Amino acid sequence: MTESKFIDLETRMAFLEDTVDALNKTVYQQSSQLDLLQHTIKNLQQHMKQVQNDIKEIKPEDEIPPHY
């Protein structure tokens, strides 16, 4: 193998290593965002269940008519 081919391979390998590092960072960031979004969705679901339960507990006879 000639020296120029060897240098070319080293250059390509360095570029690929940089690309892999950048992709790893992106995957890590997306994983963190996904975890946060899943946590947020879980909290919203719990809140919606609580709101639904609160609405079920409201009785029409307990409400004051709007003209009062």
N, CA, C, O and CB atoms as a CASP TS submission, in Angstrom:
PFRMAT TS
TARGET T0000
AUTHOR 0000-0000-0000
METHOD Language model
MODEL 1
PARENT N/A
ATOM      1  N   MET     1       0.856  -1.167   0.000  1.00  0.00           N
ATOM      2  CA  MET     1       0.000   0.000   0.000  1.00  0.00           C
ATOM      3  C   MET     1       0.906   1.235   0.000  1.00  0.00           C
ATOM      4  O   MET     1       1.873   1.325   0.757  1.00  0.00           O
ATOM      5  CB  MET     1      -0.976  -0.005   1.232  1.00  0.00           C
ATOM      6  N   THR     2       0.571   2.148  -0.845  1.00  0.00           N
ATOM      7  CA  THR     2       1.393   3.355  -0.929  1.00  0.00           C
ATOM      8  C   THR     2       1.068   4.285   0.232  1.00  0.00           C
ATOM      9  O   THR     2       0.022   4.175   0.871  1.00  0.00           O
ATOM     10  CB  THR     2       1.174   4.077  -2.279  1.00  0.00           C
ATOM     11  N   GLU     3       1.981   5.190   0.482  1.00  0.00           N
ATOM     12  CA  GLU     3       1.803   6.108   1.606  1.00  0.00           C
ATOM     13  C   GLU     3       0.604   7.031   1.395  1.00  0.00           C
ATOM     14  O   GLU     3      -0.090   7.363   2.357  1.00  0.00           O
ATOM     15  CB  GLU     3       3.068   6.939   1.812  1.00  0.00           C
ATOM     16  N   SER     4       0.352   7.442   0.172  1.00  0.00           N
ATOM     17  CA  SER     4      -0.793   8.328  -0.089  1.00  0.00           C
ATOM     18  C   SER     4      -2.119   7.608   0.170  1.00  0.00           C
ATOM     19  O   SER     4      -3.065   8.214   0.672  1.00  0.00           O
ATOM     20  CB  SER     4      -0.751   8.847  -1.543  1.00  0.00           C
ATOM     21  N   LYS     5      -2.190   6.321  -0.170  1.00  0.00           N
ATOM     22  CA  LYS     5      -3.408   5.557   0.111  1.00  0.00           C
ATOM     23  C   LYS     5      -3.591   5.385   1.617  1.00  0.00           C
ATOM     24  O   LYS     5      -4.707   5.456   2.133  1.00  0.00           O
ATOM     25  CB  LYS     5      -3.357   4.178  -0.584  1.00  0.00           C
ATOM     26  N   PHE     6      -2.482   5.158   2.306  1.00  0.00           N
ATOM     27  CA  PHE     6      -2.536   5.001   3.751  1.00  0.00           C
ATOM     28  C   PHE     6      -3.022   6.298   4.415  1.00  0.00           C
ATOM     29  O   PHE     6      -3.854   6.263   5.322  1.00  0.00           O
ATOM     30  CB  PHE     6      -1.150   4.600   4.299  1.00  0.00           C
ATOM     31  N   ILE     7      -2.504   7.421   3.961  1.00  0.00           N
ATOM     32  CA  ILE     7      -2.922   8.723   4.494  1.00  0.00           C
ATOM     33  C   ILE     7      -4.400   8.963   4.191  1.00  0.00           C
ATOM     34  O   ILE     7      -5.139   9.480   5.029  1.00  0.00           O
ATOM     35  CB  ILE     7      -2.056   9.864   3.898  1.00  0.00           C
ATOM     36  N   ASP     8      -4.820   8.582   2.983  1.00  0.00           N
ATOM     37  CA  ASP     8      -6.228   8.734   2.608  1.00  0.00           C
ATOM     38  C   ASP     8      -7.123   7.903   3.527  1.00  0.00           C
ATOM     39  O   ASP     8      -8.169   8.378   3.971  1.00  0.00           O
ATOM     40  CB  ASP     8      -6.444   8.319   1.136  1.00  0.00           C
ATOM     41  N   LEU     9      -6.717   6.666   3.814  1.00  0.00           N
ATOM     42  CA  LEU     9      -7.499   5.808   4.711  1.00  0.00           C
ATOM     43  C   LEU     9      -7.550   6.389   6.125  1.00  0.00           C
ATOM     44  O   LEU     9      -8.598   6.367   6.772  1.00  0.00           O
ATOM     45  CB  LEU     9      -6.904   4.388   4.746  1.00  0.00           C
ATOM     46  N   GLU    10      -6.424   6.904   6.598  1.00  0.00           N
ATOM     47  CA  GLU    10      -6.399   7.514   7.928  1.00  0.00           C
ATOM     48  C   GLU    10      -7.324   8.734   7.991  1.00  0.00           C
ATOM     49  O   GLU    10      -8.017   8.951   8.984  1.00  0.00           O
ATOM     50  CB  GLU    10      -4.960   7.919   8.304  1.00  0.00           C
ATOM     51  N   THR    11      -7.321   9.514   6.927  1.00  0.00           N
ATOM     52  CA  THR    11      -8.176  10.699   6.862  1.00  0.00           C
ATOM     53  C   THR    11      -9.647  10.297   6.882  1.00  0.00           C
ATOM     54  O   THR    11     -10.452  10.884   7.605  1.00  0.00           O
ATOM     55  CB  THR    11      -7.866  11.522   5.599  1.00  0.00           C
ATOM     56  N   ARG    12      -9.984   9.300   6.090  1.00  0.00           N
ATOM     57  CA  ARG    12     -11.367   8.826   6.051  1.00  0.00           C
ATOM     58  C   ARG    12     -11.789   8.254   7.400  1.00  0.00           C
ATOM     59  O   ARG    12     -12.913   8.472   7.853  1.00  0.00           O
ATOM     60  CB  ARG    12     -11.540   7.770   4.955  1.00  0.00           C
ATOM     61  N   MET    13     -10.890   7.527   8.031  1.00  0.00           N
ATOM     62  CA  MET    13     -11.198   6.934   9.328  1.00  0.00           C
ATOM     63  C   MET    13     -11.423   8.029  10.379  1.00  0.00           C
ATOM     64  O   MET    13     -12.332   7.919  11.202  1.00  0.00           O
ATOM     65  CB  MET    13     -10.061   5.986   9.772  1.00  0.00           C
ATOM     66  N   ALA    14     -10.618   9.058  10.354  1.00  0.00           N
ATOM     67  CA  ALA    14     -10.795  10.169  11.295  1.00  0.00           C
ATOM     68  C   ALA    14     -12.145  10.847  11.064  1.00  0.00           C
ATOM     69  O   ALA    14     -12.842  11.194  12.018  1.00  0.00           O
ATOM     70  CB  ALA    14      -9.644  11.198  11.150  1.00  0.00           C
ATOM     71  N   PHE    15     -12.508  11.033   9.802  1.00  0.00           N
ATOM     72  CA  PHE    15     -13.800  11.636   9.479  1.00  0.00           C
ATOM     73  C   PHE    15     -14.943  10.758   9.985  1.00  0.00           C
ATOM     74  O   PHE    15     -15.911  11.261  10.555  1.00  0.00           O
ATOM     75  CB  PHE    15     -13.928  11.856   7.959  1.00  0.00           C
ATOM     76  N   LEU    16     -14.828   9.451   9.777  1.00  0.00           N
ATOM     77  CA  LEU    16     -15.869   8.528  10.229  1.00  0.00           C
ATOM     78  C   LEU    16     -15.977   8.523  11.752  1.00  0.00           C
ATOM     79  O   LEU    16     -17.081   8.450  12.292  1.00  0.00           O
ATOM     80  CB  LEU    16     -15.586   7.112   9.716  1.00  0.00           C
ATOM     81  N   GLU    17     -14.849   8.598  12.445  1.00  0.00           N
ATOM     82  CA  GLU    17     -14.873   8.648  13.907  1.00  0.00           C
ATOM     83  C   GLU    17     -15.587   9.914  14.391  1.00  0.00           C
ATOM     84  O   GLU    17     -16.362   9.868  15.346  1.00  0.00           O
ATOM     85  CB  GLU    17     -13.436   8.594  14.472  1.00  0.00           C
ATOM     86  N   ASP    18     -15.322  11.033  13.734  1.00  0.00           N
ATOM     87  CA  ASP    18     -16.015  12.278  14.086  1.00  0.00           C
ATOM     88  C   ASP    18     -17.517  12.151  13.845  1.00  0.00           C
ATOM     89  O   ASP    18     -18.327  12.619  14.646  1.00  0.00           O
ATOM     90  CB  ASP    18     -15.448  13.459  13.275  1.00  0.00           C
ATOM     91  N   THR    19     -17.875  11.516  12.739  1.00  0.00           N
ATOM     92  CA  THR    19     -19.288  11.324  12.416  1.00  0.00           C
ATOM     93  C   THR    19     -19.965  10.446  13.461  1.00  0.00           C
ATOM     94  O   THR    19     -21.074  10.746  13.905  1.00  0.00           O
ATOM     95  CB  THR    19     -19.443  10.701  11.022  1.00  0.00           C
ATOM     96  N   VAL    20     -19.301   9.365  13.854  1.00  0.00           N
ATOM     97  CA  VAL    20     -19.857   8.466  14.868  1.00  0.00           C
ATOM     98  C   VAL    20     -20.020   9.205  16.194  1.00  0.00           C
ATOM     99  O   VAL    20     -21.039   9.045  16.866  1.00  0.00           O
ATOM    100  CB  VAL    20     -18.955   7.222  15.052  1.00  0.00           C
ATOM    101  N   ASP    21     -19.039  10.003  16.575  1.00  0.00           N
ATOM    102  CA  ASP    21     -19.142  10.779  17.813  1.00  0.00           C
ATOM    103  C   ASP    21     -20.327  11.741  17.762  1.00  0.00           C
ATOM    104  O   ASP    21     -21.078  11.858  18.730  1.00  0.00           O
ATOM    105  CB  ASP    21     -17.842  11.558  18.067  1.00  0.00           C
ATOM    106  N   ALA    22     -20.492  12.423  16.640  1.00  0.00           N
ATOM    107  CA  ALA    22     -21.610  13.361  16.490  1.00  0.00           C
ATOM    108  C   ALA    22     -22.944  12.622  16.561  1.00  0.00           C
ATOM    109  O   ALA    22     -23.886  13.100  17.192  1.00  0.00           O
ATOM    110  CB  ALA    22     -21.499  14.131  15.156  1.00  0.00           C
ATOM    111  N   LEU    23     -23.026  11.462  15.919  1.00  0.00           N
ATOM    112  CA  LEU    23     -24.262  10.681  15.949  1.00  0.00           C
ATOM    113  C   LEU    23     -24.552  10.170  17.360  1.00  0.00           C
ATOM    114  O   LEU    23     -25.706  10.153  17.788  1.00  0.00           O
ATOM    115  CB  LEU    23     -24.173   9.502  14.969  1.00  0.00           C
ATOM    116  N   ASN    24     -23.519   9.757  18.077  1.00  0.00           N
ATOM    117  CA  ASN    24     -23.705   9.305  19.458  1.00  0.00           C
ATOM    118  C   ASN    24     -24.251  10.427  20.334  1.00  0.00           C
ATOM    119  O   ASN    24     -25.137  10.200  21.157  1.00  0.00           O
ATOM    120  CB  ASN    24     -22.383   8.786  20.034  1.00  0.00           C
ATOM    121  N   LYS    25     -23.725  11.635  20.160  1.00  0.00           N
ATOM    122  CA  LYS    25     -24.223  12.779  20.923  1.00  0.00           C
ATOM    123  C   LYS    25     -25.689  13.046  20.595  1.00  0.00           C
ATOM    124  O   LYS    25     -26.492  13.327  21.485  1.00  0.00           O
ATOM    125  CB  LYS    25     -23.375  14.032  20.635  1.00  0.00           C
ATOM    126  N   THR    26     -26.026  12.955  19.321  1.00  0.00           N
ATOM    127  CA  THR    26     -27.407  13.191  18.896  1.00  0.00           C
ATOM    128  C   THR    26     -28.340  12.140  19.491  1.00  0.00           C
ATOM    129  O   THR    26     -29.419  12.471  19.981  1.00  0.00           O
ATOM    130  CB  THR    26     -27.508  13.183  17.360  1.00  0.00           C
ATOM    131  N   VAL    27     -27.929  10.885  19.448  1.00  0.00           N
ATOM    132  CA  VAL    27     -28.749   9.803  20.005  1.00  0.00           C
ATOM    133  C   VAL    27     -28.934  10.013  21.508  1.00  0.00           C
ATOM    134  O   VAL    27     -30.032   9.821  22.030  1.00  0.00           O
ATOM    135  CB  VAL    27     -28.099   8.417  19.727  1.00  0.00           C
ATOM    136  N   TYR    28     -27.873  10.403  22.200  1.00  0.00           N
ATOM    137  CA  TYR    28     -27.970  10.644  23.642  1.00  0.00           C
ATOM    138  C   TYR    28     -28.948  11.787  23.935  1.00  0.00           C
ATOM    139  O   TYR    28     -29.781  11.678  24.835  1.00  0.00           O
ATOM    140  CB  TYR    28     -26.577  10.967  24.231  1.00  0.00           C
ATOM    141  N   GLN    29     -28.845  12.876  23.179  1.00  0.00           N
ATOM    142  CA  GLN    29     -29.746  14.014  23.378  1.00  0.00           C
ATOM    143  C   GLN    29     -31.197  13.620  23.103  1.00  0.00           C
ATOM    144  O   GLN    29     -32.100  13.997  23.849  1.00  0.00           O
ATOM    145  CB  GLN    29     -29.337  15.186  22.471  1.00  0.00           C
ATOM    146  N   GLN    30     -31.411  12.865  22.036  1.00  0.00           N
ATOM    147  CA  GLN    30     -32.772  12.442  21.701  1.00  0.00           C
ATOM    148  C   GLN    30     -33.320  11.484  22.753  1.00  0.00           C
ATOM    149  O   GLN    30     -34.509  11.517  23.070  1.00  0.00           O
ATOM    150  CB  GLN    30     -32.801  11.777  20.318  1.00  0.00           C
ATOM    151  N   SER    31     -32.459  10.642  23.287  1.00  0.00           N
ATOM    152  CA  SER    31     -32.884   9.728  24.342  1.00  0.00           C
ATOM    153  C   SER    31     -33.309  10.506  25.585  1.00  0.00           C
ATOM    154  O   SER    31     -34.312  10.178  26.220  1.00  0.00           O
ATOM    155  CB  SER    31     -31.756   8.742  24.687  1.00  0.00           C
ATOM    156  N   SER    32     -32.544  11.529  25.924  1.00  0.00           N
ATOM    157  CA  SER    32     -32.892  12.372  27.074  1.00  0.00           C
ATOM    158  C   SER    32     -34.213  13.094  26.833  1.00  0.00           C
ATOM    159  O   SER    32     -35.053  13.173  27.729  1.00  0.00           O
ATOM    160  CB  SER    32     -31.772  13.394  27.355  1.00  0.00           C
ATOM    161  N   GLN    33     -34.394  13.619  25.631  1.00  0.00           N
ATOM    162  CA  GLN    33     -35.647  14.298  25.294  1.00  0.00           C
ATOM    163  C   GLN    33     -36.821  13.329  25.342  1.00  0.00           C
ATOM    164  O   GLN    33     -37.899  13.677  25.821  1.00  0.00           O
ATOM    165  CB  GLN    33     -35.553  14.942  23.905  1.00  0.00           C
ATOM    166  N   LEU    34     -36.613  12.121  24.849  1.00  0.00           N
ATOM    167  CA  LEU    34     -37.671  11.115  24.860  1.00  0.00           C
ATOM    168  C   LEU    34     -38.062  10.767  26.294  1.00  0.00           C
ATOM    169  O   LEU    34     -39.248  10.645  26.602  1.00  0.00           O
ATOM    170  CB  LEU    34     -37.221   9.850  24.107  1.00  0.00           C
ATOM    171  N   ASP    35     -37.073  10.607  27.169  1.00  0.00           N
ATOM    172  CA  ASP    35     -37.367  10.327  28.574  1.00  0.00           C
ATOM    173  C   ASP    35     -38.196  11.448  29.192  1.00  0.00           C
ATOM    174  O   ASP    35     -39.164  11.194  29.909  1.00  0.00           O
ATOM    175  CB  ASP    35     -36.067  10.136  29.367  1.00  0.00           C
ATOM    176  N   LEU    36     -37.811  12.682  28.909  1.00  0.00           N
ATOM    177  CA  LEU    36     -38.543  13.834  29.437  1.00  0.00           C
ATOM    178  C   LEU    36     -39.972  13.872  28.897  1.00  0.00           C
ATOM    179  O   LEU    36     -40.916  14.125  29.646  1.00  0.00           O
ATOM    180  CB  LEU    36     -37.810  15.138  29.087  1.00  0.00           C
ATOM    181  N   LEU    37     -40.128  13.624  27.605  1.00  0.00           N
ATOM    182  CA  LEU    37     -41.465  13.631  27.003  1.00  0.00           C
ATOM    183  C   LEU    37     -42.341  12.516  27.567  1.00  0.00           C
ATOM    184  O   LEU    37     -43.531  12.722  27.804  1.00  0.00           O
ATOM    185  CB  LEU    37     -41.361  13.490  25.484  1.00  0.00           C
ATOM    186  N   GLN    38     -41.761  11.340  27.782  1.00  0.00           N
ATOM    187  CA  GLN    38     -42.531  10.240  28.357  1.00  0.00           C
ATOM    188  C   GLN    38     -42.978  10.584  29.775  1.00  0.00           C
ATOM    189  O   GLN    38     -44.106  10.284  30.168  1.00  0.00           O
ATOM    190  CB  GLN    38     -41.703   8.942  28.358  1.00  0.00           C
ATOM    191  N   HIS    39     -42.100  11.206  30.530  1.00  0.00           N
ATOM    192  CA  HIS    39     -42.446  11.625  31.890  1.00  0.00           C
ATOM    193  C   HIS    39     -43.565  12.673  31.857  1.00  0.00           C
ATOM    194  O   HIS    39     -44.501  12.618  32.655  1.00  0.00           O
ATOM    195  CB  HIS    39     -41.198  12.191  32.618  1.00  0.00           C
ATOM    196  N   THR    40     -43.458  13.613  30.937  1.00  0.00           N
ATOM    197  CA  THR    40     -44.472  14.661  30.798  1.00  0.00           C
ATOM    198  C   THR    40     -45.822  14.063  30.415  1.00  0.00           C
ATOM    199  O   THR    40     -46.852  14.452  30.966  1.00  0.00           O
ATOM    200  CB  THR    40     -44.036  15.696  29.749  1.00  0.00           C
ATOM    201  N   ILE    41     -45.824  13.130  29.483  1.00  0.00           N
ATOM    202  CA  ILE    41     -47.070  12.479  29.058  1.00  0.00           C
ATOM    203  C   ILE    41     -47.699  11.721  30.223  1.00  0.00           C
ATOM    204  O   ILE    41     -48.914  11.763  30.412  1.00  0.00           O
ATOM    205  CB  ILE    41     -46.808  11.518  27.875  1.00  0.00           C
ATOM    206  N   LYS    42     -46.878  11.034  30.996  1.00  0.00           N
ATOM    207  CA  LYS    42     -47.392  10.298  32.154  1.00  0.00           C
ATOM    208  C   LYS    42     -48.056  11.257  33.144  1.00  0.00           C
ATOM    209  O   LYS    42     -49.135  10.973  33.664  1.00  0.00           O
ATOM    210  CB  LYS    42     -46.253   9.512  32.849  1.00  0.00           C
ATOM    211  N   ASN    43     -47.406  12.389  33.398  1.00  0.00           N
ATOM    212  CA  ASN    43     -47.986  13.386  34.304  1.00  0.00           C
ATOM    213  C   ASN    43     -49.294  13.946  33.755  1.00  0.00           C
ATOM    214  O   ASN    43     -50.257  14.125  34.501  1.00  0.00           O
ATOM    215  CB  ASN    43     -46.993  14.525  34.546  1.00  0.00           C
ATOM    216  N   LEU    44     -49.331  14.222  32.459  1.00  0.00           N
ATOM    217  CA  LEU    44     -50.555  14.734  31.841  1.00  0.00           C
ATOM    218  C   LEU    44     -51.688  13.714  31.921  1.00  0.00           C
ATOM    219  O   LEU    44     -52.839  14.079  32.164  1.00  0.00           O
ATOM    220  CB  LEU    44     -50.295  15.111  30.383  1.00  0.00           C
ATOM    221  N   GLN    45     -51.364  12.442  31.717  1.00  0.00           N
ATOM    222  CA  GLN    45     -52.385  11.403  31.813  1.00  0.00           C
ATOM    223  C   GLN    45     -52.958  11.337  33.228  1.00  0.00           C
ATOM    224  O   GLN    45     -54.169  11.217  33.414  1.00  0.00           O
ATOM    225  CB  GLN    45     -51.802  10.039  31.410  1.00  0.00           C
ATOM    226  N   GLN    46     -52.078  11.416  34.212  1.00  0.00           N
ATOM    227  CA  GLN    46     -52.545  11.395  35.603  1.00  0.00           C
ATOM    228  C   GLN    46     -53.414  12.615  35.901  1.00  0.00           C
ATOM    229  O   GLN    46     -54.438  12.508  36.576  1.00  0.00           O
ATOM    230  CB  GLN    46     -51.348  11.347  36.574  1.00  0.00           C
ATOM    231  N   HIS    47     -53.004  13.751  35.403  1.00  0.00           N
ATOM    232  CA  HIS    47     -53.782  14.976  35.612  1.00  0.00           C
ATOM    233  C   HIS    47     -55.157  14.868  34.943  1.00  0.00           C
ATOM    234  O   HIS    47     -56.166  15.267  35.523  1.00  0.00           O
ATOM    235  CB  HIS    47     -53.015  16.202  35.062  1.00  0.00           C
ATOM    236  N   MET    48     -55.190  14.337  33.739  1.00  0.00           N
ATOM    237  CA  MET    48     -56.465  14.177  33.030  1.00  0.00           C
ATOM    238  C   MET    48     -57.387  13.220  33.782  1.00  0.00           C
ATOM    239  O   MET    48     -58.590  13.464  33.865  1.00  0.00           O
ATOM    240  CB  MET    48     -56.226  13.665  31.594  1.00  0.00           C
ATOM    241  N   LYS    49     -56.843  12.142  34.327  1.00  0.00           N
ATOM    242  CA  LYS    49     -57.663  11.213  35.106  1.00  0.00           C
ATOM    243  C   LYS    49     -58.244  11.910  36.329  1.00  0.00           C
ATOM    244  O   LYS    49     -59.406  11.707  36.678  1.00  0.00           O
ATOM    245  CB  LYS    49     -56.837   9.987  35.533  1.00  0.00           C
ATOM    246  N   GLN    50     -57.424  12.732  36.975  1.00  0.00           N
ATOM    247  CA  GLN    50     -57.906  13.459  38.151  1.00  0.00           C
ATOM    248  C   GLN    50     -59.011  14.440  37.771  1.00  0.00           C
ATOM    249  O   GLN    50     -60.015  14.558  38.473  1.00  0.00           O
ATOM    250  CB  GLN    50     -56.750  14.206  38.832  1.00  0.00           C
ATOM    251  N   VAL    51     -58.821  15.138  36.664  1.00  0.00           N
ATOM    252  CA  VAL    51     -59.840  16.083  36.195  1.00  0.00           C
ATOM    253  C   VAL    51     -61.133  15.339  35.856  1.00  0.00           C
ATOM    254  O   VAL    51     -62.223  15.807  36.187  1.00  0.00           O
ATOM    255  CB  VAL    51     -59.331  16.871  34.958  1.00  0.00           C
ATOM    256  N   GLN    52     -61.018  14.197  35.206  1.00  0.00           N
ATOM    257  CA  GLN    52     -62.207  13.409  34.872  1.00  0.00           C
ATOM    258  C   GLN    52     -62.929  12.955  36.139  1.00  0.00           C
ATOM    259  O   GLN    52     -64.157  12.995  36.211  1.00  0.00           O
ATOM    260  CB  GLN    52     -61.822  12.189  34.013  1.00  0.00           C
ATOM    261  N   ASN    53     -62.166  12.526  37.125  1.00  0.00           N
ATOM    262  CA  ASN    53     -62.780  12.111  38.392  1.00  0.00           C
ATOM    263  C   ASN    53     -63.454  13.287  39.087  1.00  0.00           C
ATOM    264  O   ASN    53     -64.539  13.144  39.652  1.00  0.00           O
ATOM    265  CB  ASN    53     -61.729  11.487  39.320  1.00  0.00           C
ATOM    266  N   ASP    54     -62.814  14.442  39.046  1.00  0.00           N
ATOM    267  CA  ASP    54     -63.403  15.637  39.654  1.00  0.00           C
ATOM    268  C   ASP    54     -64.703  16.014  38.954  1.00  0.00           C
ATOM    269  O   ASP    54     -65.672  16.405  39.606  1.00  0.00           O
ATOM    270  CB  ASP    54     -62.413  16.812  39.601  1.00  0.00           C
ATOM    271  N   ILE    55     -64.725  15.900  37.640  1.00  0.00           N
ATOM    272  CA  ILE    55     -65.930  16.232  36.877  1.00  0.00           C
ATOM    273  C   ILE    55     -67.058  15.257  37.211  1.00  0.00           C
ATOM    274  O   ILE    55     -68.216  15.662  37.317  1.00  0.00           O
ATOM    275  CB  ILE    55     -65.636  16.211  35.360  1.00  0.00           C
ATOM    276  N   LYS    56     -66.729  13.988  37.377  1.00  0.00           N
ATOM    277  CA  LYS    56     -67.752  12.991  37.713  1.00  0.00           C
ATOM    278  C   LYS    56     -68.377  13.275  39.076  1.00  0.00           C
ATOM    279  O   LYS    56     -69.542  12.952  39.307  1.00  0.00           O
ATOM    280  CB  LYS    56     -67.148  11.581  37.697  1.00  0.00           C
ATOM    281  N   GLU    57     -67.608  13.874  39.973  1.00  0.00           N
ATOM    282  CA  GLU    57     -68.097  14.135  41.325  1.00  0.00           C
ATOM    283  C   GLU    57     -69.002  15.361  41.397  1.00  0.00           C
ATOM    284  O   GLU    57     -69.701  15.547  42.393  1.00  0.00           O
ATOM    285  CB  GLU    57     -66.930  14.313  42.265  1.00  0.00           C
ATOM    286  N   ILE    58     -69.003  16.188  40.375  1.00  0.00           N
ATOM    287  CA  ILE    58     -69.840  17.391  40.373  1.00  0.00           C
ATOM    288  C   ILE    58     -71.293  16.984  40.132  1.00  0.00           C
ATOM    289  O   ILE    58     -71.610  16.283  39.171  1.00  0.00           O
ATOM    290  CB  ILE    58     -69.360  18.412  39.285  1.00  0.00           C
ATOM    291  N   LYS    59     -72.147  17.431  41.009  1.00  0.00           N
ATOM    292  CA  LYS    59     -73.571  17.134  40.875  1.00  0.00           C
ATOM    293  C   LYS    59     -74.273  18.404  40.416  1.00  0.00           C
ATOM    294  O   LYS    59     -74.003  19.484  40.941  1.00  0.00           O
ATOM    295  CB  LYS    59     -74.180  16.605  42.222  1.00  0.00           C
ATOM    296  N   PRO    60     -75.157  18.288  39.459  1.00  0.00           N
ATOM    297  CA  PRO    60     -75.862  19.485  38.964  1.00  0.00           C
ATOM    298  C   PRO    60     -76.624  20.223  40.063  1.00  0.00           C
ATOM    299  O   PRO    60     -76.717  21.451  40.029  1.00  0.00           O
ATOM    300  CB  PRO    60     -76.830  19.094  37.860  1.00  0.00           C
ATOM    301  N   GLU    61     -77.166  19.500  41.027  1.00  0.00           N
ATOM    302  CA  GLU    61     -77.936  20.157  42.089  1.00  0.00           C
ATOM    303  C   GLU    61     -77.052  20.977  43.032  1.00  0.00           C
ATOM    304  O   GLU    61     -77.545  21.836  43.763  1.00  0.00           O
ATOM    305  CB  GLU    61     -78.706  19.118  42.887  1.00  0.00           C
ATOM    306  N   ASP    62     -75.751  20.708  43.012  1.00  0.00           N
ATOM    307  CA  ASP    62     -74.819  21.470  43.852  1.00  0.00           C
ATOM    308  C   ASP    62     -74.389  22.783  43.209  1.00  0.00           C
ATOM    309  O   ASP    62     -73.815  23.645  43.875  1.00  0.00           O
ATOM    310  CB  ASP    62     -73.594  20.632  44.155  1.00  0.00           C
ATOM    311  N   GLU    63     -74.659  22.933  41.941  1.00  0.00           N
ATOM    312  CA  GLU    63     -74.217  24.137  41.242  1.00  0.00           C
ATOM    313  C   GLU    63     -75.234  25.259  41.398  1.00  0.00           C
ATOM    314  O   GLU    63     -76.444  25.032  41.425  1.00  0.00           O
ATOM    315  CB  GLU    63     -73.983  23.839  39.756  1.00  0.00           C
ATOM    316  N   ILE    64     -74.717  26.458  41.500  1.00  0.00           N
ATOM    317  CA  ILE    64     -75.573  27.642  41.602  1.00  0.00           C
ATOM    318  C   ILE    64     -75.987  28.045  40.193  1.00  0.00           C
ATOM    319  O   ILE    64     -75.149  28.082  39.292  1.00  0.00           O
ATOM    320  CB  ILE    64     -74.838  28.825  42.338  1.00  0.00           C
ATOM    321  N   PRO    65     -77.256  28.345  39.992  1.00  0.00           N
ATOM    322  CA  PRO    65     -77.688  28.779  38.655  1.00  0.00           C
ATOM    323  C   PRO    65     -76.966  30.069  38.252  1.00  0.00           C
ATOM    324  O   PRO    65     -76.568  30.852  39.114  1.00  0.00           O
ATOM    325  CB  PRO    65     -79.226  28.992  38.621  1.00  0.00           C
ATOM    326  N   PRO    66     -76.802  30.284  36.972  1.00  0.00           N
ATOM    327  CA  PRO    66     -76.030  31.439  36.508  1.00  0.00           C
ATOM    328  C   PRO    66     -76.659  32.793  36.826  1.00  0.00           C
ATOM    329  O   PRO    66     -75.952  33.801  36.815  1.00  0.00           O
ATOM    330  CB  PRO    66     -75.831  31.336  35.041  1.00  0.00           C
ATOM    331  N   HIS    67     -77.958  32.855  37.109  1.00  0.00           N
ATOM    332  CA  HIS    67     -78.589  34.147  37.375  1.00  0.00           C
ATOM    333  C   HIS    67     -78.420  34.606  38.820  1.00  0.00           C
ATOM    334  O   HIS    67     -78.883  35.693  39.166  1.00  0.00           O
ATOM    335  CB  HIS    67     -80.056  34.075  37.042  1.00  0.00           C
ATOM    336  N   TYR    68     -77.778  33.822  39.667  1.00  0.00           N
ATOM    337  CA  TYR    68     -77.541  34.249  41.055  1.00  0.00           C
ATOM    338  C   TYR    68     -76.295  35.051  41.162  1.00  0.00           C
ATOM    339  O   TYR    68     -75.937  35.493  42.254  1.00  0.00           O
ATOM    340  CB  TYR    68     -77.458  33.064  41.984  1.00  0.00           C
TER
END
